[in-house]
Amino acid sequence: MPEQKTFVAAEIGLHARAAAVFVRAVTETGLPVTIRKQDGAPVDARSLLEVMTEDFEQGCTVYLEIAPEALSDEQSLQTAQSALAALSAVLERTEAR
């Protein structure tokens, strides 16, 4: 399963604008990405409501994942890993754009 460990840099965590920016970026990938805290259950990262209700605060470590059944071949795996790296960069920005 493609997975990326990262952290939330936004001062207010993933609330309001920062969450909307992140969810928009996830949706643009076209991939079924989930996000979770280390010991938490994964939530659909394409859902603004689910992301905001999880209370991903500033500095918390999160894991972005894509289920392997969503990928069909090696090229898809590379695309998924690139997408996760890009989403990680979105979370690691200190300001919501």
C-alpha positions as CSV (number, residue, x, y, z in Angstrom):
1,M,0.0,0.0,0.0
2,P,1.5,3.4,-1.0
3,E,1.9,5.4,2.2
4,Q,3.5,8.7,3.1
5,K,4.3,9.9,6.6
6,T,4.2,13.7,7.0
7,F,3.0,16.4,9.4
8,V,0.6,19.3,9.5
9,A,2.3,22.6,9.5
10,A,-0.6,25.0,9.3
11,E,-0.9,27.1,12.5
12,I,-4.6,26.2,12.9
13,G,-4.2,22.6,11.8
14,L,-6.5,21.2,9.2
15,H,-9.4,23.5,9.8
16,A,-11.3,25.7,7.4
17,R,-9.0,27.1,4.7
18,A,-6.1,24.7,5.2
19,A,-8.4,21.7,5.1
20,A,-10.1,23.0,2.0
21,V,-6.8,23.5,0.2
22,F,-5.7,20.0,1.2
23,V,-9.0,18.3,0.2
24,R,-9.0,20.2,-3.2
25,A,-5.4,18.9,-3.8
26,V,-6.5,15.3,-3.0
27,T,-9.5,15.5,-5.2
28,E,-7.4,16.8,-8.1
29,T,-5.3,13.6,-7.9
30,G,-8.3,11.5,-8.8
31,L,-7.0,8.9,-6.3
32,P,-8.8,7.5,-3.2
33,V,-6.5,8.9,-0.6
34,T,-7.1,8.4,3.2
35,I,-5.5,10.3,6.0
36,R,-5.0,9.2,9.6
37,K,-3.1,9.9,12.8
38,Q,-0.6,7.3,14.0
39,D,-3.1,5.2,16.0
40,G,-6.3,6.5,14.3
41,A,-8.7,5.1,11.8
42,P,-8.3,6.4,8.3
43,V,-10.8,8.9,6.9
44,D,-11.5,9.8,3.3
45,A,-9.1,12.7,2.5
46,R,-11.5,13.8,-0.3
47,S,-14.1,14.7,2.3
48,L,-13.8,18.1,3.8
49,L,-16.2,17.2,6.6
50,E,-14.3,14.0,7.5
51,V,-10.9,15.8,7.5
52,M,-12.1,18.7,9.6
53,T,-13.8,16.4,12.2
54,E,-10.6,14.5,12.8
55,D,-8.9,17.5,14.4
56,F,-5.5,17.2,12.7
57,E,-3.7,19.9,14.8
58,Q,-0.5,21.7,14.0
59,G,2.5,19.5,14.3
60,C,0.7,16.2,14.4
61,T,2.1,13.3,12.4
62,V,-0.3,12.0,9.8
63,Y,-0.2,9.1,7.3
64,L,-1.5,9.4,3.8
65,E,-2.4,6.1,2.1
66,I,-3.9,4.8,-1.1
67,A,-5.4,1.3,-1.1
68,P,-3.5,-1.1,-3.4
69,E,-6.7,-2.2,-5.1
70,A,-7.0,1.3,-6.5
71,L,-3.8,0.8,-8.5
72,S,-3.6,-1.4,-11.6
73,D,0.1,-1.5,-12.6
74,E,3.6,-0.2,-11.9
75,Q,2.9,3.1,-13.6
76,S,-0.1,3.6,-11.3
77,L,2.2,2.9,-8.3
78,Q,4.6,5.6,-9.4
79,T,1.8,8.0,-10.0
80,A,0.4,7.3,-6.5
81,Q,3.8,7.8,-4.8
82,S,4.2,11.1,-6.7
83,A,0.7,12.2,-5.7
84,L,1.4,11.3,-2.0
85,A,4.6,13.3,-2.1
86,A,2.8,16.3,-3.5
87,L,0.0,16.1,-0.9
88,S,2.6,15.8,1.8
89,A,4.1,19.1,0.6
90,V,0.7,20.7,0.8
91,L,0.4,19.7,4.4
92,E,3.9,20.8,5.3
93,R,3.3,24.3,4.1
94,T,2.9,26.7,7.0
95,E,0.2,28.8,5.4
96,A,-3.0,27.9,3.7
97,R,-3.1,29.3,0.2
